[in-house]
Amino acid sequence: MDLTEWTSQVRRGILEYCILLLVSQEPRYGYDLVTKLGEWEPLAITEGTLYPLLRRLQKDNYIESFWKESESGPPRKYYSLTASGRQMLELMSKEWEKLEGSVGEIKKSRGVERL
């Protein structure tokens, strides 16, 4: 496995988690999500990557959508968390904290915390 493949696999799950985090803060439309994720270079994605993720999250009943008029153009489709989405986000957050803590501990135990 090369670094590109590894990075791609890691990003898939992280992106779903980050989308749920952003939508939990306030309802957001697609381009807004692309822009927000783009603030962090490793999380930057295109609309072509985002919309299949949004469709899957909606199919799994973690997010729902609604249309809202825009002051600067056509109506926009916004996404917000469902009750199931809030539960999943809470579970994902707990798992993320465990993973992050465990990796940090491994790095410390091996003396590589500066890598």
ChimeraX commands (.cxc) that place a marker at each C-alpha (Angstrom):
marker #1 position 0.00,0.00,0.00 radius 0.5
marker #1 position 1.33,3.42,-0.85 radius 0.5
marker #1 position 0.74,6.65,1.07 radius 0.5
marker #1 position -1.93,7.90,-1.36 radius 0.5
marker #1 position -4.05,4.78,-0.88 radius 0.5
marker #1 position -3.63,4.87,2.90 radius 0.5
marker #1 position -4.54,8.57,3.04 radius 0.5
marker #1 position -7.62,7.96,0.89 radius 0.5
marker #1 position -8.86,5.19,3.20 radius 0.5
marker #1 position -8.30,7.27,6.34 radius 0.5
marker #1 position -10.06,10.31,4.85 radius 0.5
marker #1 position -13.27,8.43,3.93 radius 0.5
marker #1 position -14.42,7.88,7.49 radius 0.5
marker #1 position -13.01,11.15,8.75 radius 0.5
marker #1 position -14.93,13.13,6.13 radius 0.5
marker #1 position -18.26,11.59,7.15 radius 0.5
marker #1 position -17.49,12.44,10.76 radius 0.5
marker #1 position -16.50,16.02,9.88 radius 0.5
marker #1 position -19.63,16.52,7.76 radius 0.5
marker #1 position -21.79,15.43,10.68 radius 0.5
marker #1 position -19.83,17.74,12.99 radius 0.5
marker #1 position -20.34,20.73,10.69 radius 0.5
marker #1 position -24.03,20.01,10.10 radius 0.5
marker #1 position -24.52,19.62,13.86 radius 0.5
marker #1 position -23.41,23.24,14.35 radius 0.5
marker #1 position -26.06,24.61,11.98 radius 0.5
marker #1 position -27.87,23.54,8.82 radius 0.5
marker #1 position -25.53,23.87,5.83 radius 0.5
marker #1 position -25.79,23.64,2.07 radius 0.5
marker #1 position -23.37,21.72,-0.13 radius 0.5
marker #1 position -21.10,24.51,-1.31 radius 0.5
marker #1 position -20.87,25.81,2.27 radius 0.5
marker #1 position -19.63,22.38,3.37 radius 0.5
marker #1 position -17.06,22.28,0.56 radius 0.5
marker #1 position -15.85,25.75,1.59 radius 0.5
marker #1 position -15.70,24.93,5.32 radius 0.5
marker #1 position -13.83,21.65,4.77 radius 0.5
marker #1 position -11.47,23.50,2.44 radius 0.5
marker #1 position -10.31,25.60,5.40 radius 0.5
marker #1 position -8.32,22.53,6.44 radius 0.5
marker #1 position -6.23,21.37,3.47 radius 0.5
marker #1 position -6.25,17.65,4.37 radius 0.5
marker #1 position -10.07,17.74,4.44 radius 0.5
marker #1 position -10.57,19.70,1.22 radius 0.5
marker #1 position -13.00,17.98,-1.17 radius 0.5
marker #1 position -14.88,18.74,-4.35 radius 0.5
marker #1 position -18.64,18.80,-4.78 radius 0.5
marker #1 position -18.26,15.57,-6.75 radius 0.5
marker #1 position -16.96,13.89,-3.60 radius 0.5
marker #1 position -19.31,15.64,-1.18 radius 0.5
marker #1 position -22.70,14.90,-2.74 radius 0.5
marker #1 position -22.34,11.09,-2.75 radius 0.5
marker #1 position -21.38,11.30,0.95 radius 0.5
marker #1 position -24.42,13.48,1.66 radius 0.5
marker #1 position -26.69,11.06,-0.22 radius 0.5
marker #1 position -25.32,8.13,1.78 radius 0.5
marker #1 position -25.72,9.98,5.10 radius 0.5
marker #1 position -29.28,10.89,4.10 radius 0.5
marker #1 position -30.07,7.31,3.02 radius 0.5
marker #1 position -28.79,6.10,6.41 radius 0.5
marker #1 position -31.11,8.67,8.07 radius 0.5
marker #1 position -28.27,10.62,9.72 radius 0.5
marker #1 position -29.11,13.86,7.92 radius 0.5
marker #1 position -32.20,15.32,6.31 radius 0.5
marker #1 position -32.53,18.05,3.73 radius 0.5
marker #1 position -34.78,21.01,3.11 radius 0.5
marker #1 position -34.90,23.83,0.58 radius 0.5
marker #1 position -34.43,27.43,1.64 radius 0.5
marker #1 position -34.60,30.62,-0.40 radius 0.5
marker #1 position -31.29,32.37,-0.96 radius 0.5
marker #1 position -30.81,36.13,-0.92 radius 0.5
marker #1 position -28.17,35.83,-3.64 radius 0.5
marker #1 position -29.58,33.32,-6.11 radius 0.5
marker #1 position -31.71,30.22,-6.44 radius 0.5
marker #1 position -32.99,28.25,-3.43 radius 0.5
marker #1 position -30.39,26.09,-1.69 radius 0.5
marker #1 position -30.71,22.57,-0.34 radius 0.5
marker #1 position -29.68,22.58,3.31 radius 0.5
marker #1 position -28.74,19.58,5.42 radius 0.5
marker #1 position -29.33,19.11,9.13 radius 0.5
marker #1 position -28.88,16.26,11.60 radius 0.5
marker #1 position -31.67,13.85,12.43 radius 0.5
marker #1 position -32.07,12.29,15.88 radius 0.5
marker #1 position -30.26,9.21,14.52 radius 0.5
marker #1 position -27.53,11.49,13.20 radius 0.5
marker #1 position -27.04,13.04,16.63 radius 0.5
marker #1 position -26.73,9.58,18.17 radius 0.5
marker #1 position -24.26,8.49,15.49 radius 0.5
marker #1 position -22.23,11.68,15.92 radius 0.5
marker #1 position -22.03,11.07,19.65 radius 0.5
marker #1 position -20.85,7.49,19.08 radius 0.5
marker #1 position -18.35,8.59,16.43 radius 0.5
marker #1 position -17.01,11.30,18.75 radius 0.5
marker #1 position -16.41,8.76,21.51 radius 0.5
marker #1 position -14.66,6.41,19.10 radius 0.5
marker #1 position -12.57,9.24,17.70 radius 0.5
marker #1 position -11.45,10.25,21.21 radius 0.5
marker #1 position -10.47,6.64,21.97 radius 0.5
marker #1 position -8.57,6.29,18.70 radius 0.5
marker #1 position -6.85,9.64,19.06 radius 0.5
marker #1 position -5.87,8.87,22.65 radius 0.5
marker #1 position -4.61,5.39,21.80 radius 0.5
marker #1 position -2.49,6.57,18.88 radius 0.5
marker #1 position -1.08,9.35,21.09 radius 0.5
marker #1 position -0.19,6.81,23.77 radius 0.5
marker #1 position 1.54,4.56,21.24 radius 0.5
marker #1 position 3.54,7.48,19.92 radius 0.5
marker #1 position 4.56,8.47,23.45 radius 0.5
marker #1 position 5.51,4.92,24.43 radius 0.5
marker #1 position 7.73,4.63,21.36 radius 0.5
marker #1 position 9.28,8.05,21.85 radius 0.5
marker #1 position 7.89,9.34,18.57 radius 0.5
marker #1 position 5.51,12.01,19.83 radius 0.5
marker #1 position 7.31,14.57,17.67 radius 0.5
marker #1 position 6.64,12.79,14.36 radius 0.5
marker link #1:1,2 radius 0.2
marker link #1:2,3 radius 0.2
marker link #1:3,4 radius 0.2
marker link #1:4,5 radius 0.2
marker link #1:5,6 radius 0.2
marker link #1:6,7 radius 0.2
marker link #1:7,8 radius 0.2
marker link #1:8,9 radius 0.2
marker link #1:9,10 radius 0.2
marker link #1:10,11 radius 0.2
marker link #1:11,12 radius 0.2
marker link #1:12,13 radius 0.2
marker link #1:13,14 radius 0.2
marker link #1:14,15 radius 0.2
marker link #1:15,16 radius 0.2
marker link #1:16,17 radius 0.2
marker link #1:17,18 radius 0.2
marker link #1:18,19 radius 0.2
marker link #1:19,20 radius 0.2
marker link #1:20,21 radius 0.2
marker link #1:21,22 radius 0.2
marker link #1:22,23 radius 0.2
marker link #1:23,24 radius 0.2
marker link #1:24,25 radius 0.2
marker link #1:25,26 radius 0.2
marker link #1:26,27 radius 0.2
marker link #1:27,28 radius 0.2
marker link #1:28,29 radius 0.2
marker link #1:29,30 radius 0.2
marker link #1:30,31 radius 0.2
marker link #1:31,32 radius 0.2
marker link #1:32,33 radius 0.2
marker link #1:33,34 radius 0.2
marker link #1:34,35 radius 0.2
marker link #1:35,36 radius 0.2
marker link #1:36,37 radius 0.2
marker link #1:37,38 radius 0.2
marker link #1:38,39 radius 0.2
marker link #1:39,40 radius 0.2
marker link #1:40,41 radius 0.2
marker link #1:41,42 radius 0.2
marker link #1:42,43 radius 0.2
marker link #1:43,44 radius 0.2
marker link #1:44,45 radius 0.2
marker link #1:45,46 radius 0.2
marker link #1:46,47 radius 0.2
marker link #1:47,48 radius 0.2
marker link #1:48,49 radius 0.2
marker link #1:49,50 radius 0.2
marker link #1:50,51 radius 0.2
marker link #1:51,52 radius 0.2
marker link #1:52,53 radius 0.2
marker link #1:53,54 radius 0.2
marker link #1:54,55 radius 0.2
marker link #1:55,56 radius 0.2
marker link #1:56,57 radius 0.2
marker link #1:57,58 radius 0.2
marker link #1:58,59 radius 0.2
marker link #1:59,60 radius 0.2
marker link #1:60,61 radius 0.2
marker link #1:61,62 radius 0.2
marker link #1:62,63 radius 0.2
marker link #1:63,64 radius 0.2
marker link #1:64,65 radius 0.2
marker link #1:65,66 radius 0.2
marker link #1:66,67 radius 0.2
marker link #1:67,68 radius 0.2
marker link #1:68,69 radius 0.2
marker link #1:69,70 radius 0.2
marker link #1:70,71 radius 0.2
marker link #1:71,72 radius 0.2
marker link #1:72,73 radius 0.2
marker link #1:73,74 radius 0.2
marker link #1:74,75 radius 0.2
marker link #1:75,76 radius 0.2
marker link #1:76,77 radius 0.2
marker link #1:77,78 radius 0.2
marker link #1:78,79 radius 0.2
marker link #1:79,80 radius 0.2
marker link #1:80,81 radius 0.2
marker link #1:81,82 radius 0.2
marker link #1:82,83 radius 0.2
marker link #1:83,84 radius 0.2
marker link #1:84,85 radius 0.2
marker link #1:85,86 radius 0.2
marker link #1:86,87 radius 0.2
marker link #1:87,88 radius 0.2
marker link #1:88,89 radius 0.2
marker link #1:89,90 radius 0.2
marker link #1:90,91 radius 0.2
marker link #1:91,92 radius 0.2
marker link #1:92,93 radius 0.2
marker link #1:93,94 radius 0.2
marker link #1:94,95 radius 0.2
marker link #1:95,96 radius 0.2
marker link #1:96,97 radius 0.2
marker link #1:97,98 radius 0.2
marker link #1:98,99 radius 0.2
marker link #1:99,100 radius 0.2
marker link #1:100,101 radius 0.2
marker link #1:101,102 radius 0.2
marker link #1:102,103 radius 0.2
marker link #1:103,104 radius 0.2
marker link #1:104,105 radius 0.2
marker link #1:105,106 radius 0.2
marker link #1:106,107 radius 0.2
marker link #1:107,108 radius 0.2
marker link #1:108,109 radius 0.2
marker link #1:109,110 radius 0.2
marker link #1:110,111 radius 0.2
marker link #1:111,112 radius 0.2
marker link #1:112,113 radius 0.2
marker link #1:113,114 radius 0.2
marker link #1:114,115 radius 0.2
view
